[in-house]
Amino acid sequence: MSGQSLLVPGKISPTRPVPASIARPEYVGKDAPTPYTGPEVQDADTIERMRIAGRIAAQAMAEAAKLIAPGVTTDELDRVAHEFMCDHGAYPSTLGYRGFPKSLCSSLNEVICHGIPDSTVLKDGDIVNLDVTAYINGVHGDNNATYLCGDVDEESTLLVERTREALNRAIKAVKPGRQINIIGRVIESYAKRFGYGVVRDFTGHGINSSFHSGLIVPHYDSPHHTTDIKPGMTFTIEPMLTLGSYDYDMWDDGWTVVTKDRKRTAQFEHTLVVTDTGAEILTLP
């Protein structure tokens, strides 16, 4: 693996404005969102609106990813995604969620998730996860992907490729009548082939009009998560695989989660709706 130095917090720029004409999620300006009490199975209208939100989120992430190169700051990636979402009438869901200060999460190298975009400069050989969620027409669409910056070592490149494959395999395992833990069983069995750790404490989640509905989608083989998968359910799958331990530390910012052994980690995510025969990806550009 690359012998690059470990990350340290950078300087966070001022909060980017969102036009007043764009509807905010109910949690903006509050310490926490109102708990979701609605169904996990969504009606056709909600699913169609989620297709729109998911497409905008995927396009915003793709636009930001075009800039990934040595010398670019993670704050600049945030700016591009923020402006894209606002230009398309969507609110960046992470902005103001439990006080998060930015419009995407940027998680580099040993950061598992929830990295805050700041003055950190991308270096040749980094791996960069972007996590983008868009809110429009009363619903959210959430996706993330890990990208290579410059010339990345083989071990890290394989980790990224295999994490993407873990997500793809998990999506194919989604079938009505199965239990939600089939997802984690498929991911963990695949990851074990390569000796990767599978992060446990950060999971996929139900999503709809709520950013996180309360439904938990574990990425490891959990006998405790036995919710039946039903047509119309909407949730994310977002496996986080590590080159070493799945244990973690959190920075003082209360958000940035890093591997305890500081080895690298990768993640991919899609928002899905369960169909009569499998799953449809809602976060396609």
NUKEMI-801304 format. One record per residue (C-alpha): residue number from 1; residue in one letter; y negated, x negated, z negated. Coordinates in Angstrom, 2 decimals, always signed. Layout:
+-----+---+---------+---------+---------+
|   k | r |      yy |      xx |      zz |
+-----+---+---------+---------+---------+
| NUM | A |       Y |       X |       Z |
...
+-----+---+---------+---------+---------+
This chain:
+-----+---+---------+---------+---------+
|   k | r |      yy |      xx |      zz |
+-----+---+---------+---------+---------+
|   1 | M |   +0.00 |   +0.00 |   +0.00 |
|   2 | S |   -3.58 |   -1.04 |   +0.54 |
|   3 | G |   -4.95 |   -3.33 |   -2.18 |
|   4 | Q |   -8.36 |   -1.68 |   -2.15 |
|   5 | S |  -10.28 |   -1.21 |   -5.37 |
|   6 | L |  -10.06 |   +2.04 |   -7.31 |
|   7 | L |  -12.69 |   +4.73 |   -6.94 |
|   8 | V |  -15.63 |   +5.15 |   -9.28 |
|   9 | P |  -18.04 |   +8.10 |   -9.41 |
|  10 | G |  -21.00 |   +7.98 |   -7.04 |
|  11 | K |  -24.38 |   +9.70 |   -7.14 |
|  12 | I |  -24.36 |  +13.45 |   -6.53 |
|  13 | S |  -27.17 |  +14.78 |   -4.32 |
|  14 | P |  -29.15 |  +17.95 |   -5.13 |
|  15 | T |  -27.49 |  +21.31 |   -4.58 |
|  16 | R |  -27.68 |  +22.45 |   -0.98 |
|  17 | P |  -29.35 |  +25.83 |   -0.44 |
|  18 | V |  -27.58 |  +28.85 |   +1.03 |
|  19 | P |  -29.68 |  +31.40 |   +2.96 |
|  20 | A |  -30.47 |  +34.48 |   +0.88 |
|  21 | S |  -29.00 |  +36.67 |   +3.61 |
|  22 | I |  -25.48 |  +35.34 |   +2.93 |
|  23 | A |  -23.52 |  +37.32 |   +0.34 |
|  24 | R |  -22.40 |  +35.35 |   -2.70 |
|  25 | P |  -19.06 |  +35.68 |   -4.51 |
|  26 | E |  -19.46 |  +37.45 |   -7.85 |
|  27 | Y |  -18.87 |  +34.26 |   -9.85 |
|  28 | V |  -21.92 |  +32.37 |   -8.55 |
|  29 | G |  -24.32 |  +31.81 |  -11.44 |
|  30 | K |  -21.62 |  +32.59 |  -14.03 |
|  31 | D |  -19.47 |  +30.31 |  -16.16 |
|  32 | A |  -16.25 |  +31.79 |  -14.77 |
|  33 | P |  -15.11 |  +34.43 |  -12.30 |
|  34 | T |  -14.21 |  +37.94 |  -13.37 |
|  35 | P |  -10.39 |  +38.12 |  -13.70 |
|  36 | Y |   -8.75 |  +39.75 |  -10.69 |
|  37 | T |   -6.92 |  +43.00 |  -11.44 |
|  38 | G |   -6.11 |  +44.17 |   -7.92 |
|  39 | P |   -2.87 |  +43.97 |   -5.94 |
|  40 | E |   -1.35 |  +40.82 |   -4.43 |
|  41 | V |   -0.35 |  +42.87 |   -1.36 |
|  42 | Q |   -3.39 |  +43.45 |   +0.85 |
|  43 | D |   -4.17 |  +46.19 |   +3.35 |
|  44 | A |   -4.68 |  +45.56 |   +7.07 |
|  45 | D |   -8.47 |  +45.58 |   +6.80 |
|  46 | T |   -8.51 |  +42.93 |   +4.07 |
|  47 | I |   -6.09 |  +40.75 |   +6.02 |
|  48 | E |   -8.23 |  +40.98 |   +9.15 |
|  49 | R |  -11.30 |  +39.95 |   +7.16 |
|  50 | M |   -9.30 |  +37.05 |   +5.71 |
|  51 | R |   -8.46 |  +35.91 |   +9.25 |
|  52 | I |  -12.19 |  +35.57 |   +9.88 |
|  53 | A |  -12.82 |  +33.72 |   +6.61 |
|  54 | G |   -9.82 |  +31.48 |   +7.21 |
|  55 | R |  -10.89 |  +30.60 |  +10.72 |
|  56 | I |  -14.40 |  +29.66 |   +9.58 |
|  57 | A |  -12.99 |  +27.51 |   +6.77 |
|  58 | A |  -10.65 |  +25.74 |   +9.19 |
|  59 | Q |  -13.43 |  +25.14 |  +11.71 |
|  60 | A |  -15.80 |  +23.85 |   +9.01 |
|  61 | M |  -13.15 |  +21.42 |   +7.80 |
|  62 | A |  -12.49 |  +20.23 |  +11.35 |
|  63 | E |  -16.21 |  +19.65 |  +11.96 |
|  64 | A |  -16.55 |  +17.59 |   +8.79 |
|  65 | A |  -13.39 |  +15.64 |   +9.60 |
|  66 | K |  -14.89 |  +14.51 |  +12.92 |
|  67 | L |  -17.24 |  +12.30 |  +10.91 |
|  68 | I |  -14.55 |  +10.51 |   +8.92 |
|  69 | A |  -15.04 |   +6.80 |   +9.57 |
|  70 | P |  -15.82 |   +3.66 |   +7.60 |
|  71 | G |  -19.44 |   +3.71 |   +6.38 |
|  72 | V |  -19.79 |   +7.51 |   +6.09 |
|  73 | T |  -20.41 |   +9.06 |   +2.67 |
|  74 | T |  -18.42 |  +11.97 |   +1.30 |
|  75 | D |  -21.76 |  +13.73 |   +0.74 |
|  76 | E |  -22.35 |  +13.66 |   +4.50 |
|  77 | L |  -18.99 |  +15.36 |   +5.05 |
|  78 | D |  -20.08 |  +18.02 |   +2.56 |
|  79 | R |  -23.35 |  +18.53 |   +4.43 |
|  80 | V |  -21.59 |  +19.18 |   +7.74 |
|  81 | A |  -19.14 |  +21.70 |   +6.27 |
|  82 | H |  -21.90 |  +23.42 |   +4.28 |
|  83 | E |  -24.14 |  +23.83 |   +7.32 |
|  84 | F |  -21.27 |  +25.06 |   +9.50 |
|  85 | M |  -20.29 |  +27.76 |   +7.03 |
|  86 | C |  -23.86 |  +28.89 |   +6.50 |
|  87 | D |  -24.50 |  +28.93 |  +10.26 |
|  88 | H |  -21.53 |  +31.30 |  +10.61 |
|  89 | G |  -22.64 |  +33.63 |   +7.83 |
|  90 | A |  -20.14 |  +32.38 |   +5.26 |
|  91 | Y |  -20.71 |  +31.16 |   +1.71 |
|  92 | P |  -18.99 |  +27.88 |   +0.69 |
|  93 | S |  -16.63 |  +29.24 |   -1.98 |
|  94 | T |  -16.54 |  +26.09 |   -4.11 |
|  95 | L |  -20.33 |  +25.97 |   -4.50 |
|  96 | G |  -21.00 |  +27.28 |   -7.99 |
|  97 | Y |  -17.35 |  +28.08 |   -8.75 |
|  98 | R |  -17.10 |  +27.31 |  -12.47 |
|  99 | G |  -20.12 |  +25.07 |  -11.94 |
| 100 | F |  -18.69 |  +22.96 |   -9.10 |
| 101 | P |  -21.78 |  +21.44 |   -7.42 |
| 102 | K |  -20.69 |  +21.05 |   -3.78 |
| 103 | S |  -19.40 |  +22.97 |   -0.76 |
| 104 | L |  -16.09 |  +21.16 |   -0.34 |
| 105 | C |  -13.79 |  +18.90 |   -2.34 |
| 106 | S |  -13.39 |  +15.34 |   -1.08 |
| 107 | S |  -10.41 |  +13.54 |   -2.63 |
| 108 | L |   -9.83 |   +9.93 |   -1.62 |
| 109 | N |   -6.79 |   +7.72 |   -2.15 |
| 110 | E |   -5.71 |   +8.15 |   -5.80 |
| 111 | V |   -7.63 |  +11.41 |   -6.26 |
| 112 | I |   -5.14 |  +14.29 |   -6.37 |
| 113 | C |   -7.69 |  +17.08 |   -5.98 |
| 114 | H |  -11.18 |  +18.40 |   -6.79 |
| 115 | G |  -13.12 |  +15.25 |   -5.95 |
| 116 | I |  -16.88 |  +15.87 |   -5.83 |
| 117 | P |  -18.71 |  +14.72 |   -2.66 |
| 118 | D |  -21.27 |  +12.07 |   -3.55 |
| 119 | S |  -22.67 |   +8.72 |   -2.41 |
| 120 | T |  -19.17 |   +7.21 |   -2.15 |
| 121 | V |  -18.84 |   +5.36 |   +1.16 |
| 122 | L |  -15.57 |   +5.65 |   +3.10 |
| 123 | K |  -13.80 |   +2.36 |   +3.70 |
| 124 | D |  -11.40 |   +1.22 |   +6.36 |
| 125 | G |   -7.90 |   +2.12 |   +5.19 |
| 126 | D |   -8.85 |   +5.09 |   +3.01 |
| 127 | I |   -7.04 |   +8.41 |   +3.12 |
| 128 | V |   -9.39 |  +11.35 |   +2.74 |
| 129 | N |   -8.54 |  +14.90 |   +1.72 |
| 130 | L |  -11.04 |  +17.64 |   +2.55 |
| 131 | D |  -10.62 |  +21.03 |   +0.87 |
| 132 | V |  -12.79 |  +23.79 |   +2.34 |
| 133 | T |  -12.96 |  +27.48 |   +1.42 |
| 134 | A |  -15.20 |  +30.07 |   +3.08 |
| 135 | Y |  -16.28 |  +33.46 |   +1.70 |
| 136 | I |  -17.40 |  +36.16 |   +4.12 |
| 137 | N |  -17.05 |  +39.96 |   +4.30 |
| 138 | G |  -15.91 |  +39.98 |   +0.69 |
| 139 | V |  -12.87 |  +37.68 |   +1.04 |
| 140 | H |  -11.96 |  +33.98 |   +0.94 |
| 141 | G |  -10.07 |  +31.65 |   +3.28 |
| 142 | D |   -8.90 |  +28.32 |   +1.81 |
| 143 | N |   -7.47 |  +25.22 |   +3.49 |
| 144 | N |   -7.27 |  +21.46 |   +3.16 |
| 145 | A |   -5.90 |  +18.44 |   +4.97 |
| 146 | T |   -5.66 |  +14.69 |   +4.47 |
| 147 | Y |   -7.13 |  +12.41 |   +7.14 |
| 148 | L |   -6.85 |   +8.70 |   +7.92 |
| 149 | C |   -9.98 |   +6.57 |   +7.86 |
| 150 | G |   -9.77 |   +3.59 |  +10.17 |
| 151 | D |   -6.69 |   +1.36 |  +10.00 |
| 152 | V |   -4.43 |   +2.82 |   +7.29 |
| 153 | D |   -1.33 |   +1.04 |   +5.97 |
| 154 | E |   +2.10 |   +2.37 |   +6.90 |
| 155 | E |   +3.04 |   +3.54 |   +3.39 |
| 156 | S |   -0.06 |   +5.72 |   +3.14 |
| 157 | T |   +0.29 |   +6.97 |   +6.71 |
| 158 | L |   +3.87 |   +8.08 |   +6.06 |
| 159 | L |   +2.80 |   +9.80 |   +2.84 |
| 160 | V |   +0.22 |  +11.81 |   +4.78 |
| 161 | E |   +2.64 |  +12.71 |   +7.57 |
| 162 | R |   +5.37 |  +13.75 |   +5.14 |
| 163 | T |   +3.02 |  +15.83 |   +3.01 |
| 164 | R |   +2.01 |  +17.76 |   +6.13 |
| 165 | E |   +5.69 |  +18.24 |   +6.92 |
| 166 | A |   +6.36 |  +19.45 |   +3.36 |
| 167 | L |   +3.75 |  +22.18 |   +3.87 |
| 168 | N |   +5.24 |  +23.14 |   +7.24 |
| 169 | R |   +8.73 |  +23.42 |   +5.75 |
| 170 | A |   +7.43 |  +25.49 |   +2.85 |
| 171 | I |   +5.70 |  +27.93 |   +5.19 |
| 172 | K |   +8.93 |  +28.40 |   +7.14 |
| 173 | A |  +10.73 |  +29.21 |   +3.88 |
| 174 | V |   +8.45 |  +32.18 |   +3.15 |
| 175 | K |  +10.45 |  +35.38 |   +3.77 |
| 176 | P |  +10.16 |  +38.86 |   +2.26 |
| 177 | G |  +12.78 |  +39.38 |   -0.43 |
| 178 | R |  +12.87 |  +35.74 |   -1.51 |
| 179 | Q |  +11.32 |  +34.60 |   -4.77 |
| 180 | I |   +8.10 |  +32.58 |   -4.76 |
| 181 | N |   +9.93 |  +29.55 |   -6.22 |
| 182 | I |  +11.69 |  +28.99 |   -2.89 |
| 183 | I |   +8.43 |  +27.34 |   -1.82 |
| 184 | G |   +8.54 |  +24.69 |   -4.52 |
| 185 | R |  +12.28 |  +24.19 |   -4.10 |
| 186 | V |  +11.81 |  +23.31 |   -0.43 |
| 187 | I |   +8.85 |  +21.01 |   -1.09 |
| 188 | E |  +10.45 |  +19.13 |   -3.97 |
| 189 | S |  +13.79 |  +18.64 |   -2.23 |
| 190 | Y |  +12.02 |  +17.17 |   +0.78 |
| 191 | A |   +9.72 |  +14.94 |   -1.30 |
| 192 | K |  +12.63 |  +13.55 |   -3.31 |
| 193 | R |  +14.13 |  +12.11 |   -0.12 |
| 194 | F |  +11.28 |   +9.58 |   -0.13 |
| 195 | G |  +10.88 |   +9.10 |   -3.87 |
| 196 | Y |   +7.53 |  +10.91 |   -3.96 |
| 197 | G |   +6.14 |  +12.64 |   -7.00 |
| 198 | V |   +5.26 |  +16.34 |   -6.71 |
| 199 | V |   +2.19 |  +17.39 |   -8.68 |
| 200 | R |   +3.01 |  +20.27 |  -11.05 |
| 201 | D |   -0.15 |  +21.27 |  -12.88 |
| 202 | F |   -2.18 |  +22.13 |   -9.76 |
| 203 | T |   -0.61 |  +24.83 |   -7.63 |
| 204 | G |   -1.02 |  +27.22 |   -4.78 |
| 205 | H |   -2.51 |  +30.58 |   -5.68 |
| 206 | G |   -3.05 |  +34.16 |   -4.69 |
| 207 | I |   -6.25 |  +34.65 |   -2.70 |
| 208 | N |   -8.05 |  +37.70 |   -1.29 |
| 209 | S |  -11.36 |  +39.09 |   -2.57 |
| 210 | S |  -10.67 |  +36.72 |   -5.47 |
| 211 | F |  -10.71 |  +32.94 |   -4.94 |
| 212 | H |   -7.75 |  +32.66 |   -7.37 |
| 213 | S |   -6.05 |  +35.98 |   -8.04 |
| 214 | G |   -3.71 |  +34.85 |  -10.82 |
| 215 | L |   -0.57 |  +34.55 |   -8.68 |
| 216 | I |   +0.83 |  +31.02 |   -9.09 |
| 217 | V |   +2.67 |  +29.24 |   -6.26 |
| 218 | P |   +4.35 |  +26.11 |   -7.72 |
| 219 | H |   +5.20 |  +23.20 |   -5.45 |
| 220 | Y |   +8.18 |  +22.07 |   -7.53 |
| 221 | D |  +11.48 |  +23.86 |   -8.18 |
| 222 | S |  +10.48 |  +26.17 |  -11.03 |
| 223 | P |  +13.00 |  +28.65 |  -12.47 |
| 224 | H |  +10.15 |  +30.48 |  -14.21 |
| 225 | H |   +8.25 |  +31.63 |  -11.12 |
| 226 | T |  +10.37 |  +34.47 |   -9.81 |
| 227 | T |   +7.81 |  +36.80 |   -8.21 |
| 228 | D |   +9.33 |  +38.55 |   -5.21 |
| 229 | I |   +7.67 |  +37.76 |   -1.89 |
| 230 | K |   +6.50 |  +40.96 |   -0.19 |
| 231 | P |   +4.90 |  +41.74 |   +3.19 |
| 232 | G |   +1.12 |  +41.76 |   +2.91 |
| 233 | M |   +0.92 |  +39.24 |   +0.07 |
| 234 | T |   -1.77 |  +36.60 |   +0.62 |
| 235 | F |   -1.62 |  +33.19 |   -1.04 |
| 236 | T |   -2.03 |  +29.47 |   -0.47 |
| 237 | I |   +0.56 |  +26.73 |   -0.32 |
| 238 | E |   -0.96 |  +23.29 |   -0.96 |
| 239 | P |   +1.55 |  +20.57 |   -1.93 |
| 240 | M |   +0.22 |  +17.39 |   -3.51 |
| 241 | L |   +2.63 |  +14.46 |   -3.14 |
| 242 | T |   +2.22 |  +11.06 |   -4.75 |
| 243 | L |   +3.55 |   +7.57 |   -4.14 |
| 244 | G |   +4.34 |   +7.31 |   -7.84 |
| 245 | S |   +4.07 |   +9.54 |  -10.89 |
| 246 | Y |   +2.80 |  +13.11 |  -10.75 |
| 247 | D |   +1.07 |  +12.59 |  -14.12 |
| 248 | Y |   -2.71 |  +12.51 |  -13.95 |
| 249 | D |   -6.00 |  +11.73 |  -15.66 |
| 250 | M |   -9.30 |  +13.57 |  -15.24 |
| 251 | W |  -12.70 |  +11.96 |  -14.85 |
| 252 | D |  -15.50 |  +12.77 |  -17.25 |
| 253 | D |  -17.00 |  +15.11 |  -14.62 |
| 254 | G |  -14.32 |  +17.64 |  -15.58 |
| 255 | W |  -13.16 |  +18.02 |  -11.98 |
| 256 | T |  -11.86 |  +14.82 |  -10.39 |
| 257 | V |   -8.10 |  +14.49 |  -10.94 |
| 258 | V |   -6.53 |  +11.07 |  -10.33 |
| 259 | T |   -2.94 |   +9.86 |  -10.52 |
| 260 | K |   -2.23 |   +8.25 |  -13.88 |
| 261 | D |   -0.72 |   +5.19 |  -12.19 |
| 262 | R |   -3.59 |   +5.21 |   -9.63 |
| 263 | K |   -1.17 |   +5.27 |   -6.72 |
| 264 | R |   -2.14 |   +7.22 |   -3.65 |
| 265 | T |   -1.64 |  +10.93 |   -3.11 |
| 266 | A |   -1.97 |  +13.35 |   -0.19 |
| 267 | Q |   -2.32 |  +17.13 |   +0.16 |
| 268 | F |   -2.29 |  +19.84 |   +2.83 |
| 269 | E |   -3.02 |  +23.55 |   +2.46 |
| 270 | H |   -3.05 |  +26.81 |   +4.38 |
| 271 | T |   -3.80 |  +30.40 |   +3.41 |
| 272 | L |   -0.97 |  +32.71 |   +4.46 |
| 273 | V |   -0.15 |  +36.37 |   +4.75 |
| 274 | V |   +3.48 |  +37.41 |   +4.45 |
| 275 | T |   +4.75 |  +39.37 |   +7.47 |
| 276 | D |   +7.89 |  +41.45 |   +7.87 |
| 277 | T |   +9.77 |  +38.37 |   +9.07 |
| 278 | G |   +7.98 |  +35.33 |   +7.61 |
| 279 | A |   +4.39 |  +34.17 |   +7.22 |
| 280 | E |   +1.27 |  +34.05 |   +9.35 |
| 281 | I |   -1.22 |  +31.21 |   +8.83 |
| 282 | L |   -4.73 |  +32.59 |   +8.35 |
| 283 | T |   -6.51 |  +29.23 |   +8.32 |
| 284 | L |   -6.25 |  +28.13 |  +11.94 |
| 285 | P |   -9.41 |  +26.93 |  +13.73 |
+-----+---+---------+---------+---------+
